[in-house]
Amino acid sequence: MALILDNISKIVSLSEEEKKLFLSKTETQHYKAKTILHNAGEICKESYFVNSGLLRSFNINDNIVEHVLHFACEGWWIGDMYSLLSQKPGNLFIEVLEDSEVVVLSKENQEQLYFDIPKLERFFRILTENSLVAHQERLMDNLSLSAEDRFDKFCKRYPTLIQRVPQKQIASYIGVTPEFFSKMKSRILRK
């Protein structure tokens, strides 16, 4: 549980008693690869912190094409933020890509923690703000950068994911087809 407490301590400082209370409101789970933690169309009732392993969130459009929204490896949070915050049915799936150890925090317990440890509300607000900034930057990149530039930025921003994530999912994340991605990588390697 040290990793999640380190993650929190980067933003707020918790006393030993507050750490124990926080941990008492979480549950550590082990999941096998390919496990779906959340289905599109359901109301998201929890967020996930990755202790080990790798998760992703994605959507499937009407043409049965996957669009990867987010990856989460060790030390990262993931959830269907729209659904979690609005408590309306979401449009994301959350899938385990590698066998993973995940800390689960229910919406109900998170709300209780805001009351019991008010500084955690600040922590989650900053986490949400950082997520909003990252998503806006990604949207602007998708609108203004070439696929090659988006891939280059992905490689620089997430160097540890290149070997862990299937190429078709990286292609989906940067907004290209797997075929285009393969041709683009061949061009880049020839340079």
One Martini backbone bead per residue (centre of mass of N, CA, C, O) as a GRO file, in nm:
protein
  191
    1MET     BB    1   0.051   0.068  -0.001
    2ALA     BB    2   0.279   0.272  -0.058
    3LEU     BB    3   0.211   0.382  -0.344
    4ILE     BB    4  -0.055   0.534  -0.274
    5LEU     BB    5   0.069   0.711  -0.050
    6ASP     BB    6   0.277   0.847  -0.232
    7ASN     BB    7   0.074   0.971  -0.427
    8ILE     BB    8  -0.062   1.152  -0.213
    9SER     BB    9   0.206   1.296  -0.095
   10LYS     BB   10   0.246   1.484  -0.353
   11ILE     BB   11  -0.007   1.673  -0.236
   12VAL     BB   12  -0.063   1.540   0.052
   13SER     BB   13  -0.067   1.522   0.409
   14LEU     BB   14  -0.066   1.237   0.618
   15SER     BB   15  -0.143   1.087   0.880
   16GLU     BB   16  -0.140   0.787   1.024
   17GLU     BB   17  -0.444   0.784   1.078
   18GLU     BB   18  -0.531   0.868   0.788
   19LYS     BB   19  -0.405   0.632   0.643
   20LYS     BB   20  -0.571   0.412   0.781
   21LEU     BB   21  -0.845   0.518   0.693
   22PHE     BB   22  -0.804   0.510   0.395
   23LEU     BB   23  -0.733   0.202   0.373
   24SER     BB   24  -1.014   0.109   0.499
   25LYS     BB   25  -1.163   0.222   0.216
   26THR     BB   26  -1.011  -0.004   0.074
   27GLU     BB   27  -0.936  -0.246  -0.200
   28THR     BB   28  -0.752  -0.528  -0.276
   29GLN     BB   29  -0.693  -0.653  -0.610
   30HIS     BB   30  -0.684  -0.937  -0.829
   31TYR     BB   31  -0.612  -0.950  -1.185
   32LYS     BB   32  -0.663  -1.072  -1.485
   33ALA     BB   33  -0.618  -1.075  -1.788
   34LYS     BB   34  -0.914  -0.948  -1.955
   35THR     BB   35  -1.051  -0.802  -1.741
   36ILE     BB   36  -1.359  -0.651  -1.666
   37LEU     BB   37  -1.438  -0.371  -1.457
   38HIS     BB   38  -1.597  -0.203  -1.686
   39ASN     BB   39  -1.901  -0.114  -1.844
   40ALA     BB   40  -2.067   0.000  -2.078
   41GLY     BB   41  -2.373   0.143  -1.940
   42GLU     BB   42  -2.262   0.182  -1.665
   43ILE     BB   43  -2.223   0.269  -1.340
   44CYS     BB   44  -1.967   0.422  -1.184
   45LYS     BB   45  -1.842   0.315  -0.842
   46GLU     BB   46  -1.522   0.328  -0.921
   47SER     BB   47  -1.180   0.343  -0.857
   48TYR     BB   48  -0.834   0.297  -0.983
   49PHE     BB   49  -0.526   0.167  -0.850
   50VAL     BB   50  -0.202   0.090  -0.962
   51ASN     BB   51   0.036  -0.130  -0.840
   52SER     BB   52   0.013  -0.354  -1.073
   53GLY     BB   53   0.034  -0.330  -1.407
   54LEU     BB   54  -0.241  -0.301  -1.664
   55LEU     BB   55  -0.462  -0.054  -1.798
   56ARG     BB   56  -0.776   0.030  -1.975
   57SER     BB   57  -0.959   0.267  -2.167
   58PHE     BB   58  -1.266   0.221  -2.366
   59ASN     BB   59  -1.432   0.235  -2.683
   60ILE     BB   60  -1.723   0.136  -2.880
   61ASN     BB   61  -1.844   0.175  -3.173
   62ASP     BB   62  -2.082   0.116  -3.419
   63ASN     BB   63  -1.828  -0.028  -3.592
   64ILE     BB   64  -1.646  -0.186  -3.389
   65VAL     BB   65  -1.444   0.037  -3.277
   66GLU     BB   66  -1.167   0.105  -3.100
   67HIS     BB   67  -1.110   0.357  -2.830
   68VAL     BB   68  -0.842   0.475  -2.671
   69LEU     BB   69  -0.807   0.679  -2.380
   70HIS     BB   70  -0.646   0.495  -2.153
   71PHE     BB   71  -0.366   0.442  -1.947
   72ALA     BB   72  -0.260   0.220  -1.660
   73CYS     BB   73  -0.005   0.211  -1.440
   74GLU     BB   74   0.201   0.232  -1.210
   75GLY     BB   75   0.062   0.495  -1.013
   76TRP     BB   76  -0.228   0.496  -1.143
   77TRP     BB   77  -0.534   0.621  -1.239
   78ILE     BB   78  -0.877   0.483  -1.300
   79GLY     BB   79  -1.179   0.579  -1.487
   80ASP     BB   80  -1.515   0.679  -1.533
   81MET     BB   81  -1.555   1.002  -1.491
   82TYR     BB   82  -1.832   1.071  -1.590
   83SER     BB   83  -1.983   0.851  -1.426
   84LEU     BB   84  -1.867   0.899  -1.143
   85LEU     BB   85  -1.964   1.202  -1.120
   86SER     BB   86  -2.273   1.170  -1.240
   87GLN     BB   87  -2.414   0.885  -1.214
   88LYS     BB   88  -2.402   0.780  -1.507
   89PRO     BB   89  -2.391   0.621  -1.777
   90GLY     BB   90  -2.133   0.502  -1.950
   91ASN     BB   91  -1.870   0.459  -2.236
   92LEU     BB   92  -1.671   0.269  -2.074
   93PHE     BB   93  -1.406   0.053  -2.063
   94ILE     BB   94  -1.233  -0.161  -1.823
   95GLU     BB   95  -0.910  -0.313  -1.869
   96VAL     BB   96  -0.702  -0.582  -1.825
   97LEU     BB   97  -0.375  -0.641  -1.964
   98GLU     BB   98  -0.243  -0.728  -1.694
   99ASP     BB   99  -0.163  -0.862  -1.438
  100SER     BB  100  -0.319  -0.724  -1.133
  101GLU     BB  101  -0.286  -0.471  -0.881
  102VAL     BB  102  -0.572  -0.323  -0.715
  103VAL     BB  103  -0.710  -0.025  -0.598
  104VAL     BB  104  -1.027   0.015  -0.449
  105LEU     BB  105  -1.258   0.301  -0.484
  106SER     BB  106  -1.539   0.405  -0.378
  107LYS     BB  107  -1.759   0.655  -0.401
  108GLU     BB  108  -1.864   0.638  -0.115
  109ASN     BB  109  -1.583   0.641   0.028
  110GLN     BB  110  -1.482   0.901  -0.094
  111GLU     BB  111  -1.699   1.083   0.030
  112GLN     BB  112  -1.630   1.010   0.324
  113LEU     BB  113  -1.334   1.113   0.310
  114TYR     BB  114  -1.402   1.410   0.271
  115PHE     BB  115  -1.518   1.431   0.559
  116ASP     BB  116  -1.280   1.296   0.733
  117ILE     BB  117  -1.057   1.408   0.496
  118PRO     BB  118  -1.048   1.701   0.343
  119LYS     BB  119  -0.768   1.683   0.181
  120LEU     BB  120  -0.877   1.469  -0.028
  121GLU     BB  121  -1.035   1.664  -0.197
  122ARG     BB  122  -0.786   1.805  -0.305
  123PHE     BB  123  -0.651   1.565  -0.435
  124PHE     BB  124  -0.889   1.492  -0.635
  125ARG     BB  125  -0.901   1.765  -0.771
  126ILE     BB  126  -0.613   1.762  -0.888
  127LEU     BB  127  -0.644   1.502  -1.043
  128THR     BB  128  -0.877   1.607  -1.223
  129GLU     BB  129  -0.726   1.848  -1.342
  130ASN     BB  130  -0.495   1.686  -1.473
  131SER     BB  131  -0.682   1.522  -1.654
  132LEU     BB  132  -0.805   1.756  -1.811
  133VAL     BB  133  -0.541   1.864  -1.929
  134ALA     BB  134  -0.456   1.604  -2.076
  135HIS     BB  135  -0.712   1.581  -2.255
  136GLN     BB  136  -0.683   1.855  -2.395
  137GLU     BB  137  -0.406   1.805  -2.516
  138ARG     BB  138  -0.487   1.557  -2.680
  139LEU     BB  139  -0.702   1.692  -2.851
  140MET     BB  140  -0.511   1.901  -2.979
  141ASP     BB  141  -0.322   1.695  -3.105
  142ASN     BB  142  -0.540   1.555  -3.286
  143LEU     BB  143  -0.597   1.833  -3.446
  144SER     BB  144  -0.267   1.927  -3.512
  145LEU     BB  145  -0.125   1.655  -3.543
  146SER     BB  146   0.041   1.417  -3.659
  147ALA     BB  147   0.074   1.086  -3.628
  148GLU     BB  148   0.379   1.093  -3.585
  149ASP     BB  149   0.373   1.307  -3.357
  150ARG     BB  150   0.188   1.149  -3.167
  151PHE     BB  151   0.378   0.908  -3.135
  152ASP     BB  152   0.622   1.061  -3.030
  153LYS     BB  153   0.477   1.170  -2.778
  154PHE     BB  154   0.406   0.897  -2.659
  155CYS     BB  155   0.699   0.792  -2.628
  156LYS     BB  156   0.791   1.026  -2.438
  157ARG     BB  157   0.560   1.006  -2.218
  158TYR     BB  158   0.546   0.654  -2.253
  159PRO     BB  159   0.808   0.453  -2.256
  160THR     BB  160   0.699   0.191  -2.094
  161LEU     BB  161   0.454   0.113  -2.301
  162ILE     BB  162   0.564   0.016  -2.576
  163GLN     BB  163   0.620  -0.296  -2.473
  164ARG     BB  164   0.318  -0.348  -2.329
  165VAL     BB  165   0.154  -0.250  -2.578
  166PRO     BB  166  -0.031  -0.305  -2.824
  167GLN     BB  167  -0.023  -0.168  -3.133
  168LYS     BB  168  -0.335  -0.137  -3.177
  169GLN     BB  169  -0.364   0.044  -2.916
  170ILE     BB  170  -0.180   0.270  -2.999
  171ALA     BB  171  -0.328   0.341  -3.254
  172SER     BB  172  -0.592   0.414  -3.114
  173TYR     BB  173  -0.479   0.639  -2.930
  174ILE     BB  174  -0.368   0.813  -3.194
  175GLY     BB  175  -0.592   0.766  -3.438
  176VAL     BB  176  -0.533   0.487  -3.594
  177THR     BB  177  -0.478   0.239  -3.784
  178PRO     BB  178  -0.300  -0.047  -3.785
  179GLU     BB  179  -0.201  -0.018  -4.078
  180PHE     BB  180  -0.093   0.269  -4.062
  181PHE     BB  181   0.097   0.221  -3.825
  182SER     BB  182   0.282   0.016  -3.964
  183LYS     BB  183   0.373   0.205  -4.195
  184MET     BB  184   0.481   0.431  -4.016
  185LYS     BB  185   0.697   0.264  -3.868
  186SER     BB  186   0.856   0.190  -4.124
  187ARG     BB  187   0.930   0.479  -4.198
  188ILE     BB  188   1.079   0.550  -3.935
  189LEU     BB  189   1.296   0.317  -3.954
  190ARG     BB  190   1.419   0.424  -4.237
  191LYS     BB  191   1.539   0.707  -4.124
   0.00000   0.00000   0.00000
